[in-house]
Amino acid sequence: MVRVTNAVASHRRKKRLHKLAKGFVGDRKNHLRLTSDAVMRALAYNYRHRKQKKREFRSLWIMRISAAAKIHGISYSKFIHGLKKARCELDRKILADMAVRDPNSFAAVVGHVKAALA
């Protein structure tokens, strides 16, 4: 009786795994067991870091806005409170970009916020 190995499906599974491991160093790219472990770990880190990236960027934006607001003599928390009071729709990403690339317009926003707080 002929031994059935299901070689086509087996090769396809291995090929898919090795494709995901492209660029890995050492035995992790061409030994099935090590490749499997490495790919699973990489996918888990990938999922986790997609969430962390959002937190890190928000933190960066807040730091930039805070530094720029302090230059104009207002704290970050008062600045954000003034934005809410002035019903300004600019989000932190845009404000941080303005603080870095266009300080004059950021100064205008700070003036608007100070007027709303007074």
C-alpha positions in Angstrom: 0.0 0.0 0.0 1.2 3.5 -0.9 2.1 5.9 1.9 0.1 9.1 1.7 1.9 12.2 2.9 -0.3 15.1 1.6 2.9 16.7 0.4 1.2 19.5 -1.5 -0.7 20.9 1.5 2.3 20.4 3.8 4.7 22.2 1.4 2.1 25.1 1.1 1.9 25.4 4.9 5.7 25.5 5.3 6.1 27.9 2.4 3.6 30.3 3.9 5.4 30.2 7.3 8.8 30.7 5.7 7.5 33.6 3.7 6.4 35.3 7.0 9.9 34.7 8.3 11.6 36.5 5.5 14.4 38.6 6.9 14.9 36.7 10.1 18.4 35.8 11.1 20.0 32.4 11.6 18.1 29.2 12.0 14.9 31.2 12.6 14.4 31.6 8.9 14.8 28.1 7.6 14.1 25.5 10.5 10.4 24.9 10.8 10.1 24.7 14.6 12.2 27.8 15.2 10.5 29.6 12.4 7.1 28.8 13.8 8.0 30.1 17.2 9.7 33.3 15.8 6.8 34.1 13.5 4.2 33.7 16.3 6.2 35.9 18.6 6.7 38.5 15.9 3.0 38.6 15.1 2.1 39.0 18.8 4.6 41.9 19.1 3.2 43.4 15.9 -0.3 43.4 17.3 0.8 44.8 20.7 2.9 47.6 19.2 0.2 48.8 16.9 -1.7 49.8 20.0 1.4 51.2 21.7 2.3 53.4 18.8 -0.9 55.4 19.2 -0.2 56.0 22.9 3.4 57.1 22.1 2.4 59.5 19.4 -0.2 61.2 21.6 2.4 61.5 24.3 4.8 63.1 21.8 2.2 65.6 20.7 1.4 66.6 24.2 5.1 67.2 25.0 5.5 69.4 21.9 2.3 71.4 22.7 3.4 71.8 26.3 6.8 73.1 25.4 5.4 75.6 22.9 2.7 76.7 25.2 5.2 77.4 28.0 7.2 79.6 25.6 4.1 81.7 25.4 3.6 81.8 29.1 0.7 79.3 29.6 0.6 75.8 30.9 -0.5 72.8 28.9 -3.6 72.1 31.0 -4.7 75.8 30.9 -4.1 75.8 27.2 -6.3 72.8 26.5 -9.0 74.2 28.9 -8.9 77.4 27.0 -9.2 75.6 23.7 -12.4 73.8 24.9 -13.8 77.1 26.2 -13.0 78.8 22.9 -14.7 75.9 21.1 -11.6 75.4 19.0 -11.7 72.1 17.0 -8.0 71.6 16.5 -6.7 68.3 17.8 -3.4 67.6 19.4 -1.8 66.2 16.2 -2.5 69.5 14.3 -1.5 71.7 17.3 1.8 69.8 17.7 2.5 70.2 14.0 1.7 73.9 14.2 4.0 74.3 17.2 6.9 72.8 15.3 6.4 74.0 11.8 4.5 77.3 12.1 5.2 79.0 15.4 3.4 82.2 14.3 0.0 80.5 13.8 0.5 78.7 17.1 1.1 82.0 18.8 -2.2 83.2 17.2 -4.0 80.2 18.7 -2.4 80.9 22.1 -3.7 84.5 21.9 -7.1 83.2 21.1 -7.0 80.8 24.0 -5.8 83.6 26.4 -8.7 85.8 25.3 -11.1 83.0 26.0 -9.7 82.4 29.5 -9.8 86.1 30.4 
